């Protein structure tokens, strides 16, 4: 269950910090990273110099008050832009502070090589050290459980109050430093050096210490810089035209025209939009290793989703035993139980539970324990063999697994796959169940039926993705019949049946070779190569260390459906940047009609046709334009932080909608805003 963190935009502490940082960021070394706002700062410095020159006796630049007001408005423009970035950063730092509280020094019970337990500080633990945790202990460092099972409170990291179970073996063995053991006892092997834990990395990312501009952000910055250069040239060339027309233009007018024509709105909000995108992901309990990952999620074409736990509830349980013709029911149950003794998956455990519930002879149940003592060794399930089982001391080999794997074992030994069992496999698969075939000494004994339930609302969610233009692919180890049944019932576009780890990798590479971007989610070590290959790889926090290191995002909620939400966050980020860029450029058109006629209408009466706003005077026109140019930035800060509302209505429909709202709106709003400001300014002039 996802627990989104507080979404309050402006908290008093954050606002105070952002106000201070707004002035700190006026440092030219910091401003130069934003070419658009850096040129505004240069213009502001020039206006300051003009004000000083007027105080010293200059008379050709208008009144001191008029120039001072222009200077103050330009300074406010810079401060508003800096505030937008600073408030976004402050929200991230607030998240980091809450995370840092969980990283306080805690005692650790280190297990020495001789078996003794030594109490040390958590900061003294090194990679590969082993420590023990009991009920009530805080887990001292990131690690893998190597022995035991425990209920753990991860609310300090995830915000989710419900405890989770972590145990040795499988893909739920990873634990995070700062979480608390609620019950039982575990031994943990440290997987990171001091200062390099998952929590340390989270804090660094959230604080923005390692934030770099994304490729799209860099491209847009270059485009905005090009626009700025063009308008520098335009404003410079106006000087000879003005002299020729005998219409002298003051420095204040030149700078006001320049600042109003360049895309200051998006220039001032660009960094805030990028930071806010990562912040929205964090509030959905997703840690992103870079802003690029969030952006890429918005451009995803193909979504790979595991069936179990994502599309289905993931709690498959054994429901029936079907022995092969000629095999007694009791003998088959006995073989099924023995084949599951080495299987620590929920499915394997459910087979043992079912065997205790069914009606078999007491002497058969007693023989389970007797035969258990005769086990030579167990065979663990792997994604490659897709079987598990035991070998008894007398050499008897009992396995269970997928139909194709069991069939290969039987046929390689020269044994046929029984027709009645093959038909039962088809029946189970056609009903959406998962068949597990049991073989004893390479002879098929029968089939176990597992059943899972498709999560409610999945069909609607996949339809939503389809409207976004995203292809959904279900990945499952089930046979093609079961996979087809689940895929059709859930509404996914395609499926990969009987999938092995390399099949995911091959599918991702095939889609990428055709120019598509692929996202996937995983939690196991065997998922790591595919997570690294995918354009967006989301690892579960409960997964293995290898999976978390391979992916470029980590889901703290361990929710397999979170990938769908991540895609929407990415699309919202791209839309927000695009719509505000459109709005900013459309704004410039209105400001052009405010300032240019004001500069030349007296000397060139023919320009009267451009004076569609009928502003009070050249001075009020310039002041109205620069005031509107400044105040529109703080007005749009909430939109930059929260993001534009995203609806899955198709790319062309979204484009039309946003052009209408933000394109046409970007033209109309400045005309109204500047006219209203002009009426107010005229009262004081």
N, C-alpha and C positions, 0 to 999 in steps of 0.2 A: 504494500500500500504506500502510495506516494504521500509525503507530508511536505507540502510546499511551505517554505519559510515565509515570514512576514514580508508583505509587499509594500509597506508604507514608504512613500517616495521621499518625504522630507522629515527627518527627525532632527530635533533642535541641536543635538550634539554634532551631527553630521553637517548641518547647515553652517554652524559656527566654524567648524574645521574647513569647510569648503570656501567660506568667505575669506579666511586667512590665506588659503592656498591660491585664491583668485589673484591676490596681490603678488604672492611669491612667484607665480607663473608669468608675471610680466617681465621677468628676466629674459633678455633677448636670446640667451643660449637655449632657453626652453621654448621660446616662441618661434624660433627659426624652424622647428620641426613641423610647424604648420605654415606653409608659405602664404596662404591667403591672409591669415590673421597677423603674420609678421609684417606684411605690407601695410596693414591697418595700423600696426604699432609705429611703423616709420612715419605714416601720415600723422599720427597723433603727436609724435615727437616734433614734426615740422610745425604743427599748429601751436605747440607749446612755445617754440622759438618765435613764431609770429606774434604771439601774445607778449612775449618779452620785448620784441622789437617795437611794438606799439607803445609799451610803457616807456621805452627809451626815446620816443619821439616820432616814429614812423607814422605817416598819415595816409598812405596809399592803399591800405588793406582793410579799410572799414573801421567800425568802432571796436574798442577793446571788448565791450560786453558781448557783442555778436561773435567775435573770434573766440572768446573764452567759452561761450556756450557750445560752439562747434567742438572745441578741444575737449570739454567735459563729456559731451555726448559720445565722441570717439573713444574716450577713455572708458566710458560705461560699456560701450560695445565690446571692448577687449575684456573687461571684467566679467561681463555676462557670459562670453564664450569660455573664459577660464573657469567660471563657476560651473558651467555645464559639465566640463571634464572633471572638475574637482569633486562635485557631488556624486558623480558616478564612481570615482575612485574611493570616496569616503564610504559609500555603501559597501564596496568590496572589502575595505579595511575593517569595517564593523563585523563583517562575516569572519574575517581572519582573526579578530580579537576573540570572538566566541570559540573559534577552533583552538586558539592558542591556550585557552583555559584548560582544555583537555590534555595539554602537553606538559602539565606541571610534573615536577620530579616525583616519581613514585618508587617505593621499595620493590626490589625484584628478588625472587628466591632462585638464584642461579644453581644449577646442578653441575657440580664439578666432575671431572673425568672419573674420580674414584667413587662417585655416587653421593658424596656429601652435599648438603645444601648450604649455600652461603648467602647471607643477606647483603645485597649491594644496591647502589642507586641505579635507576633505569638508564641513566646516561652512560653508565660504565659498561653496559651490554654491547657486545660487538657481534657482527655477523657470524652465524653458525653457533653462537652460544645457545645453551638450552636452559630454560627456566620453567618453574612449575607454578600454576595458578590454581587456587582453590576458591570456593564460594566466598564472595565478598571482596576478592582481590581485584585491583585494576590491572589490566594486561599491560605490562611494562614496555613492550615494543612490538612492532610489526613482526609477524611470524606465521609459521605453518604448524598446525597441531600434529604432533607425531605420535601422541598416545592419549587416549581418552575421548570423552564427549562432555560437552557443557552447554548450559543455557547462558547466553550472553546478552547483556543490555548494550546496544549500540546507539542509543539515543543521543549520546554526546556527539556522534559523528553524523548520523542520518536524520535525527529529529524524530524518528519513529519510536514510539514508546513500547511497542510489542517486542518481547525478547525473541531471539533467534537461537537455533541450535547449530553448533559447529562441532565437527567430529573429525578424527583422524581418517585419512584415506578419502578418496573421491574428490569432488570439486567444491566441497563446502568446508575445507580445512583451514582457510586463511582467516587470520584474526588481525585486528588493528589496534595499535597502541592507544591507550586512553579509554578503551571500552572496559566494561565490568563483567566479571564472571558472577552469575547469580546462583549457579548450582553445580555440583560435581567438581571434578578435578581434571586438569589437562596438563600435558607437557608440551611446551612450545619451543620451536627452533627459530631463532632470530634470522630474518631474511634481509635486513638492511643495516648499514653502518649508522652510527649516531649522526643526526642532522640530515639524514637522507631518507627518513621514513616517509610513508605515504602522507601522514599528517603534515610533516615539514614541507613536502612538495605542494600539498593543498594550500597551505598558508602562503607560500611564495607566489603561487598562481593567482590566488584570490586577491592578494595585495597588488598584483600587477607588476611585481618586480621583474618577472620574466616575460611580460606582455610585449609582443612585437606586432607591428602592423601586418595585416593580412594582405595577400596579393591584390584582392579587390580594393582594399582600402588604399594601398599604394597607387594602384592604377587611377582611382578616383582623385587622389591627392595630386597626381601628375596632371590630370585633366583640369582640375581647378586651378593649378598653378599656371597652366597654359592660358586659361581664360583670363587670369589675373594679368599675365604678360600682355595679352592682346589689349586689355583695357588700359594698361600703362601707356602703350603706344597710341591708343585712341585719344587719351587725355593730353598727351604731349603734343599731338598734331593739332589739337584744338587751339593751342596758343597762337600759331600764325593765322589761323582762320579768324580768331577773335580780334587780333590786331588789324587784320585787313578790313574787317567789318566795323572797325572803330568801336568795338564792344569789349572794353577791358574786363578781364575776369580776375577776381581776387584769388589768392592762394587757397583761402577757405572754400571757395566755390569749386576750384579744381579738385581739391582733396575730397570734398563732399561728393562730387560727381563720381570720382574714382571708387570711393568706398561703397557707394550705393550700387554701382554697376557690377562690382566683383561679387562672387557668390559667398558673401560673408555668413549667411544663415547656415548653410550646410558646412561651410568652413569652420564655424564656431561649434557645431554640434557633432562633427564627424567622429572625433575621438570618443565622445560620450556614448554615441550609438554603439560603437564596437565594444566598449567596456560593459555597457548595459546588456549586450547580448550574452556575454559570458556570465554576467550577474544573474540574468533570467535563467540560464542553464543551472547555475548553482542553487537558485531558489527552487528549482525542480529536483534538487538533490543529485545533480550531475556535475562532476568535476571535469572540466575540459583542460587538456594540456596546452591548448593554443586557441586563439580566436579563429584561426583558419579552420579548425575542426567544426566549429559552430556554423561558419559560413558554408563549408562544404556540405554539411547536413541539409542546408536549404536547397542545394542543387542536386540532391540524390535522385538517381533514376531507378535504381533497383534496391530492394530491401530484402535481405536474407534473414529469415526468422526461424528459429528452432521450433519444432512442433510442440515438444514437451515443455510445459511451463509458460509458453508464450501464447500459443493458439489454444492449447488444451490446459486444463488445470495443473497437469503435471504430476498428479498423484495416482499413477496407474496402479491398479490392484488386480491380483489374481482373482478370477471369479469362477473358473471351472477347470476341471481336469478331464481330458479326453484321451483315454488309452487307445493305442493301436489295437486293431483286431488281433486276438490271440494273446494279448498281455492283460493280466488281471488288474483290476482297478487298484487294489492294495499295493501290488508290486510297482505300478506306475507312480503312485503317490510317493512311495518310498524313494524311487529314483529321482522324482522331482524335488523332494526335500533335500536329498544328499547333493544334488547338483546346485542347490541354492545356498549351501553352507558357506561358500566363499564369496557369495554375492552380497555386498554391503549396500546395494542400491535399495530404494523403497520397494521396487518391484520384487527383488529377491526376498526381502523381509515379508512382503505380503503373501508370498507362496508358503512360507513357513506358518504364517498366521492362518491361512486357509486350510492347511493340512491339520491344524489343531481343531478347526471348527467342523470339519466333515466327519461323516460316520465311517471310520475304518476300525478294524479289529484292534482291541487293546494290545494283543501280542505284537501287532504290526507297529503300533506307536512305541512300544517298549523296544522293538528291534532298532528304531531310529537311533536311540542312545547307544545301543550295543555296537551298531555299525559305525557310529561316529568315532568310537575309540579305535576302529580299524583303519582310519584314514591315514594314508601315507603322506599325501600333500594335496593342497588345494590349487585350483587353476583360476586365477583372477580374470574377470571380464576386461577385455581391451577393445578399443574401437576398431582395431585391425582384425582380430579373430572373431569378435562379436559372439563369443561363447564364454561360459564359465562352468566350473564343475569341480570334481574331486577325482583323485586316483587312490583306490584302496590298497592296503598292504598286500592283498593277493593279486594286484595288478588290474583289477576291474576299473575301467575308465567310464565315468558318468559325466555327461555334459548337457547343457541346455543352451539354446541360443536362437538366432534368427533362422528362418526356414532355409535360406540359401546356404548359410554357413553349415547347418546340420546336414543338409542334403549333400554338400561337398564331402564332408567327413564320411558319411555313409557310402557314397558312391566310390570314393577313393579306396575304400576297403572292399569294394565289390558287392556291396549290399544295395538293394533297391529301396526307393522311398515309397512306403506303402500308399496305395491309392486312397484308402479311407482317410488316412491322416492328411494327405494332400487336399482332399475335398473339404475336410474340416478346417484346414488352414484358409482355404478360399472363403468358406462360410464366415469364419471369424473376421477375416479382413474386410469382406463385403459389408459387414455390420459396423465397421469402424474400430474393431478391436485389434489387439496386437497378439499374434500367435508366437509362442515360444516352444520350439520342438525339443524334446528330451531324447537323447541317444545313450545307449549303454553298450559299451564294447562295440561301437560303430554300428549298432542296430537301433533303428528308430523305435522308441517306446510309446510315444504319444505326443500330445500337444497341450500346453497350458494356455488358457485364454486370459489376456489382460484387457481391461477396459479403462478408458479415460473419458473425460467430459470436456467438450469444447466450451471455452469461456463465453459468457453472455456478452453480447454486443460486439463480438469480433467481426461479424459480417459487415456491420455498419462502419466500423473503423477501417476495414479494408476498402470499402466503397469510398470512404472519405479520401484515402490515399490514392485510389484510382482516379478520383476527380482532380487530384494534384498532379496527375501524370506519372505516378510512381508505380512500378511493377513490383508486386509482392511475390516472394518465392519461399515456400515452406521447405525446410530441411529436416529430414527424419531418417532414422534407421529402420523404419518400418518397411514392409514389402510394398510394391507398387499398388496393390489393391487397397490396402489400408490407407496408404498415402493419398490415393485418389479420392477415397471416400471422405477423409478429413478435409482435404483441399477444397472439394466441392461444397461440403457442408459449411466450411468457414468462409469461403468466398475468396481464397487466394488465387492469383493468376497462374502460378506454376508450382511445381514441387520437385524435389530431388529425393527419390526413395533409396533405401538401403545405402544411405550416405556414409562415407568414411571421411576422416579429416581431410585427406587429399582431394576429395570430391568438392568440398567447399572452396578450397584454394583454386582448383581448376575452373570452377564456375565463375569465381570472381575474376580470374584472369581473362576468361573468355569474354565476359561482359565489358571489362575495361579495354580489351583489344578492339572492341566495337565502339569505343568512345563514350561508354556509360560510366557513371559514378555509382559505386556500390557501398552500401552500409550493412553491417552485421553486428550481432551481439553474441558474446560467448563468455564462458566462465572457467573452462578447463584448460589444462596445459596443452591438450591436443587442439584447442581452438587458437592458440597463440599465433601460428603462422598465418592463418586466414585473417585474424584480427589486424596483424601488421600489414597484410596485403591490401585489405579493404581501405577505401578512401575515408570512411568513418567506421572505426572499430570501437564498440562500446563494451567494456569489460565490467562484470559485476563485482562489487566490492567483496562479496563473499567468495569470489573465485580465487584461483591460484595466483601466486605472485607473478608467474610467467604471463598469464592472461592480462593482468593489470598493467604490466610493463609493455606489452605488445600493443594494446589499444591506445587510442588517443583521447578516450573519454572513460570515466569510471562512474557507474551508477551506484550511488550509496544505498538506494532502496532495494537493490537486487530484483528489480521489476523487469521481466523480459519484455513487457509491452512498452517500456519507457522509450524505446527507439522511435516509436511513432511520435511521441511528444517532442523528442529531440529534433526530428525533421521539421516539425511545425515551428519550433523556436528558431531554427536556422532560416526558414522561409520568412519568418517575421522580421528577423534581423536584416535580410536582404531587401525586403519590401520597405522597411522603415528608412533605410539608407536611400533607396531609389525614390521613394515618394518625397522625402525631404529635399533631395537634390532637385527634383522636378519643381517643387514649391519654391525653392530658393531661386532658381533660374527664371521662373515665371515672375517672381517678385521684381526682378531687375527691370523687366519691361515697363512695369508701372512706374518705377522710380525714374526711369529714363524720361517718361512723359511728364514727370513732375519737375525735374531739374533742367533739362536741356532747353525747353521753352523759356524758363525763368532766366537763363543766362543770356539768351540772344534775342528775345522777343522785342526788346526796345530798339536794338540796332537793326534787326531784320523783321519788320512787321509781317512778312510773308509766313513766318513761323507761327502766326496766331492760330492756324489750324491745328497745330500740335498741342495747344494749350487747352486740352479738353477738360482739365480739372478746374481751370479758372481760379488758381490760387491767388492769395491776397497780394503778395509782392515777391520779388526774387529772393529776398532774405528769408521770408517765412516759408517759401517753397523749399529752400535748401534745408532749413532747420526741421521742417516737417518730415522731409525724406530721411534725414539722418536719424531723427528720433524714432521714426517707424522702423528703420533698419536696425536700430539698437534693441528696441523693446520686443521685437518679434522673436529674438533668440530666447529670452527667459520664458516667453509664452509657450514656445515649442519644447522646452526642456522636459516637461512631463511626458510628452509624446515620444521624445527620443529615448527616455528611460524605460517607459512601459512598452513601447513598440506599437506599430500600426496594427489594428485589428485584422487578423488573418482569417479568411474564409476559403475553404477548398472549392472554388467555383471555376477552376481552369485558368491557365495562364492568360489567354486572350481576354477573358471576362475581367480578371483582376487588373490587367493593363488598362482596359477601358474605364473601369471604376475609379482607379487611382488617377488617371489623366483627368477625369471629370472632377473629382474632389480636390486633388492637390495641384493639378495643372491649371484648370479653370479657376479654382479657388485661389491659387497663387497669383492669378492675374487680377481677380476682382477685389480680394481683401486689401491689397496695398492701395488701390484707388480710393476705397472707402476710408481706410485708416489714415492715409496721408491727408485726405480732405478734412476729416474730423480734427486731426492734429493742427492743420493749418487754421481752421476756424478758432481753435483755442489760442494758438500762438498769436494770431492777429489781434486778439483782445489785449495783449500785453505789449504790442509794438506801436 
